[in-house]
Amino acid sequence: MRSKLERIASRLVTSGPAERSCAEKKRELHHYLKRVTLTDTDNLSSYFDENGEFITHYGINNLFLKNRFPFALSWAQVGKYTPWAPPDQRLNITTEAITWNTLDNKVKYVQVILKGQVVEDLGHILIQLYSDNCFRCPDLEWPNNRKNQCIPKKEDFLSYTTDVISIVLSSVSVLFLLITFLILGVFIKYRDSPIVRANNRSLSFLLLVSIKLSFLSVFLFLGRPGDITCRLRNITYGIAFSIAVSSLLAKTIMVYIAFKSTKPGSSWGKWMGVKLSKSVVLVFSSIQIIICITWLAIFPPFQELDIHTYPGTIIIQCNEGSALGFYSVIGYMGLLAAVSFVLAFLARSLPDSFNEAKYI
């Protein structure tokens, strides 16, 4: 091999510029190169074709980090390229032999945008690979990690089984519901006893039942919201809580009137009786019921799908509908509680065995 190259070089050197042009030298070089065949250490032959192109195998090597401490690189052949083979057989790569510089030893997925293409919010666009077209996924769907398929978005709401807040709220509600059931059972068992009758039996029963409904209404706020549950949850809680506070208010008024009527010449005695307590509960509860019916008639609550707050997630929640209706229900409960507290505070020093306000 070396002697052949020396003869080629000697032949080219002896011919000066005056005898041959550069083009002639190139053709003569190709003439001699056509006869050259090289054999490497792997016993693979290489040669030049009629066009002077070097025909050989090309090895494809994988350079990878062998050690971090001490730092060391290594390489391994993972394939080869054969130019004279058929087009579909020229490139041969053993993918299993490749060492990728990733934790999971897998090739990373890389996606680029074609030059000149306008890219909108990638979170809502389905990008077709090897194409210059982008398609927006439907509102309730989201592209997968490879951005080549639309998949349903994840739904998020207060679940009974997965959310810690839901589990805590439901557990506390069940606990206090059982306590209320126990107290109500005691009142029912001893309903004809003097102590229960003196404690205004009907108001006590109504108060305990409304408290139970208030605890049960918590479950309307949990789980997947729907149009029906969205309408019922605030309405149920608002009415049940208003009945409970109205019962407390009626009991406080009865205690206050009972004490005032004991004074000589007092006109408070004519207000004493069961009708007064029932009227207080009926009037104040009816106001809340009217507010709730008006709210439902004008602009009731409904299910709402929030698809914009968190990308890839649908937050299923309740839209309160009329803001005025919602704040009217909440505001009336606050007003009723404030009035009840003020009257209870004024009656806290009255010497009655069943005056709950004396602990204020």
C-alpha positions in Angstrom: 0.0 0.0 0.0 2.8 2.4 0.9 4.7 1.6 -2.3 1.6 2.4 -4.4 1.2 5.7 -2.7 4.9 6.5 -3.2 4.6 5.7 -6.9 1.6 8.0 -7.3 3.3 10.8 -5.5 6.5 10.4 -7.6 4.5 10.4 -10.8 2.7 13.6 -9.9 5.9 15.4 -8.7 7.9 14.7 -11.9 5.2 16.3 -14.0 5.6 20.1 -13.6 3.1 22.8 -14.2 4.3 23.4 -17.8 3.5 19.9 -18.8 0.1 19.3 -17.2 -2.7 21.4 -15.9 -4.4 21.0 -12.5 -7.3 19.3 -14.1 -5.0 16.8 -15.8 -3.3 16.1 -12.5 -6.7 15.4 -10.9 -7.7 13.0 -13.6 -4.4 11.2 -13.3 -4.7 11.0 -9.6 -8.2 9.4 -9.9 -6.8 7.0 -12.4 -4.3 5.7 -9.9 -6.7 5.8 -7.0 -9.1 3.5 -8.8 -6.6 0.8 -8.3 -6.1 1.3 -4.6 -7.8 -0.9 -2.0 -7.3 -0.4 1.7 -7.9 -3.0 4.4 -8.3 -1.9 8.0 -7.6 -3.8 11.3 -11.1 -5.2 11.2 -10.4 -6.8 7.8 -12.9 -4.5 6.1 -11.9 -3.3 2.6 -12.2 0.3 1.4 -11.6 1.7 -2.1 -12.3 4.6 -4.5 -15.1 4.4 -7.1 -15.0 5.6 -10.6 -15.9 9.1 -9.5 -13.0 9.2 -7.0 -15.3 8.9 -4.0 -13.9 6.9 -1.1 -16.1 3.9 -0.5 -15.9 2.6 3.0 -17.9 1.7 6.1 -18.5 4.5 8.6 -18.8 3.5 12.2 -21.3 5.3 14.5 -19.9 5.6 18.0 -21.6 6.6 21.2 -19.6 8.8 23.6 -20.9 8.7 27.1 -19.9 9.5 30.7 -18.4 6.4 32.3 -17.5 7.9 35.7 -18.3 11.1 37.4 -15.7 10.8 40.1 -13.1 10.5 38.8 -14.3 12.0 35.6 -14.0 9.6 32.7 -15.5 9.3 29.2 -15.9 6.2 27.1 -17.3 5.2 23.8 -18.8 2.2 22.1 -19.8 1.5 18.5 -23.6 1.4 18.2 -24.0 1.2 14.4 -22.5 1.7 11.0 -23.3 3.5 7.7 -22.7 1.6 4.4 -22.9 4.0 1.4 -23.2 1.3 -1.3 -25.9 -0.6 0.4 -29.6 -0.2 -0.7 -31.2 3.0 0.7 -33.2 1.3 3.3 -30.1 -0.7 4.5 -27.4 1.9 4.6 -27.9 3.0 8.2 -27.9 0.4 10.9 -28.1 1.4 14.5 -28.5 -0.8 17.6 -30.7 1.4 19.8 -30.3 -1.0 22.8 -26.6 -0.3 22.8 -26.9 3.5 23.1 -26.2 5.0 26.5 -28.2 8.2 27.0 -27.2 10.9 29.4 -30.5 10.8 31.3 -31.5 9.2 34.6 -33.8 6.6 33.0 -31.4 6.0 30.1 -34.1 7.1 27.6 -33.9 9.6 24.8 -35.5 12.9 25.6 -38.4 14.1 23.4 -37.6 17.4 21.8 -40.1 19.4 19.8 -39.3 22.6 17.8 -41.6 25.0 16.1 -41.2 25.4 12.4 -39.7 28.7 11.3 -42.3 31.3 10.4 -45.1 29.5 12.2 -47.1 31.5 14.8 -47.4 29.5 18.1 -50.3 30.2 20.4 -50.8 28.8 23.9 -49.2 25.3 23.6 -51.3 24.1 26.4 -54.4 24.3 24.3 -52.9 23.2 21.0 -52.5 19.8 19.4 -49.2 19.9 17.4 -49.0 17.3 14.7 -45.4 16.1 14.2 -43.8 16.6 10.8 -46.5 19.1 10.0 -46.8 22.9 10.0 -50.4 22.9 11.2 -51.5 23.3 14.8 -55.0 22.3 16.0 -56.6 23.5 19.2 -58.0 20.8 21.4 -61.6 21.1 22.6 -62.2 23.0 25.8 -62.6 19.9 27.9 -59.5 18.2 26.5 -55.8 18.7 26.8 -52.7 17.7 24.7 -50.7 14.7 26.0 -47.0 15.1 26.8 -46.0 14.5 23.2 -48.5 17.0 22.0 -49.8 14.6 19.4 -53.2 13.6 20.9 -56.0 15.3 22.8 -56.9 13.6 26.1 -59.6 14.5 28.6 -58.6 17.0 31.3 -58.4 15.9 34.9 -61.5 16.8 36.9 -61.0 18.4 40.3 -63.6 18.8 43.1 -64.0 18.1 46.8 -64.1 14.3 46.7 -65.4 12.2 49.6 -62.5 9.8 49.4 -59.4 11.5 48.2 -59.4 15.1 49.6 -58.2 15.4 53.2 -60.5 18.5 53.8 -63.6 16.5 52.7 -62.7 13.6 55.0 -62.1 16.0 58.0 -65.3 17.9 57.4 -67.5 14.8 56.9 -65.9 13.1 60.0 -66.6 16.2 62.2 -70.1 16.5 60.9 -70.9 12.9 61.5 -69.5 13.2 65.1 -71.6 16.2 66.0 -74.6 14.7 64.2 -74.4 11.6 66.5 -74.1 13.8 69.6 -77.2 15.8 68.5 -79.0 12.5 67.9 -78.1 11.3 71.4 -79.3 14.6 73.0 -82.5 14.4 71.0 -83.1 10.8 72.0 -82.7 11.9 75.7 -85.2 14.7 75.2 -87.7 12.3 73.5 -87.3 9.7 76.2 -88.0 12.2 79.0 -90.3 14.5 77.1 -93.0 14.4 79.7 -90.7 15.1 82.6 -91.0 18.5 84.4 -87.4 19.5 83.5 -88.0 19.0 79.7 -91.4 20.7 79.9 -89.9 23.7 81.7 -87.2 24.0 79.1 -89.8 24.7 76.4 -90.1 21.3 74.9 -91.3 22.2 71.4 -88.5 24.8 70.9 -85.9 22.4 72.1 -87.0 19.7 69.7 -87.1 22.2 66.8 -83.6 23.5 67.8 -82.1 20.0 67.8 -83.7 19.0 64.5 -82.5 22.2 62.8 -79.0 21.7 64.2 -79.0 18.1 62.7 -80.1 19.5 59.3 -77.2 22.0 59.5 -74.7 19.3 60.0 -76.2 17.2 57.3 -76.1 20.1 54.8 -72.3 19.9 54.9 -72.5 16.8 52.7 -74.1 18.9 50.0 -70.9 20.8 49.7 -68.8 17.7 49.2 -68.6 15.4 46.1 -69.1 16.3 42.5 -71.3 19.4 42.2 -74.4 19.4 40.0 -77.1 21.9 39.3 -79.4 20.3 42.0 -76.8 20.2 44.7 -75.7 23.7 43.9 -79.2 24.9 44.4 -79.8 22.9 47.6 -76.6 23.4 49.6 -76.8 27.1 50.4 -80.6 27.1 50.6 -80.7 24.1 52.9 -78.0 25.4 55.2 -79.4 28.9 55.2 -82.9 27.8 56.2 -81.8 25.2 58.7 -79.4 27.7 60.4 -82.1 30.4 60.4 -84.5 28.1 62.2 -81.9 27.1 64.7 -81.0 30.8 65.5 -84.7 31.7 65.5 -85.4 29.0 68.1 -82.6 30.4 70.3 -83.9 33.9 69.8 -87.4 32.7 70.8 -86.1 31.0 73.9 -84.2 34.1 74.9 -87.2 36.3 74.4 -89.4 33.9 76.5 -86.8 34.0 79.4 -86.6 37.8 79.2 -90.4 38.2 79.2 -90.9 35.7 82.0 -88.5 37.6 84.2 -90.0 41.0 83.4 -93.6 39.7 84.0 -92.8 38.8 87.6 -92.6 42.5 88.6 -95.8 44.0 90.1 -97.9 46.0 87.6 -95.9 44.7 84.6 -97.6 44.4 81.2 -95.2 41.8 79.9 -97.4 39.0 81.2 -99.8 39.3 78.3 -97.0 38.3 75.9 -96.3 35.0 77.7 -97.4 31.8 76.0 -96.6 29.2 73.4 -97.9 31.4 70.6 -95.2 34.0 71.0 -92.3 31.5 70.7 -93.9 29.9 67.7 -94.6 33.2 66.1 -91.0 34.3 66.5 -89.7 31.2 64.9 -92.2 31.3 62.1 -91.7 35.0 61.2 -87.9 35.0 61.3 -87.6 31.7 59.4 -90.2 32.8 56.8 -88.1 35.8 55.9 -85.1 33.5 55.1 -87.4 31.2 53.1 -88.7 34.1 51.1 -85.2 35.3 50.3 -84.2 31.8 49.2 -87.2 31.4 47.0 -86.6 34.8 45.4 -83.0 33.8 44.8 -84.0 30.6 43.1 -86.6 32.3 41.0 -84.4 35.1 39.7 -80.9 33.6 39.1 -80.3 30.3 40.9 -76.9 28.7 41.5 -75.6 26.3 38.8 -72.7 24.0 38.0 -69.6 25.8 36.5 -66.6 24.3 34.8 -63.4 26.3 35.4 -61.0 25.4 32.6 -58.7 28.4 32.8 -57.3 28.6 36.4 -55.2 25.5 36.2 -53.9 24.2 32.8 -55.0 20.7 32.1 -57.5 20.6 35.0 -61.2 21.2 35.1 -62.4 22.6 38.4 -66.0 21.6 38.9 -67.6 24.1 41.2 -70.9 25.9 41.9 -71.5 29.4 40.5 -73.7 31.2 43.0 -75.8 32.8 40.3 -77.1 36.0 41.8 -74.5 37.6 44.0 -77.2 39.7 45.6 -79.2 36.5 46.5 -76.2 34.8 48.0 -75.1 37.7 50.1 -78.7 38.3 51.2 -78.9 34.7 52.6 -75.6 35.0 54.3 -76.3 38.5 55.5 -79.6 37.6 57.0 -78.1 34.7 58.9 -75.5 37.1 60.3 -78.1 39.7 61.2 -80.3 37.1 63.0 -77.3 35.8 64.9 -76.3 39.3 65.9 -79.8 40.1 67.2 -79.9 36.8 69.1 -76.5 37.6 70.7 -77.5 41.1 71.7 -80.7 39.8 73.4 -78.8 36.9 75.0 -76.2 39.4 76.3 -78.9 41.6 77.9 -80.6 38.5 79.4 -77.4 36.9 80.7 -78.0 38.0 84.3 -81.6 36.8 84.6 -82.0 34.1 87.3 -83.4 31.3 85.2 -82.3 27.7 85.4 -82.7 27.3 81.6 -81.2 30.5 80.6 -78.3 29.5 78.3 -77.2 33.1 78.0 -76.0 33.2 81.6 -72.7 31.6 80.5 -71.8 34.7 78.4 
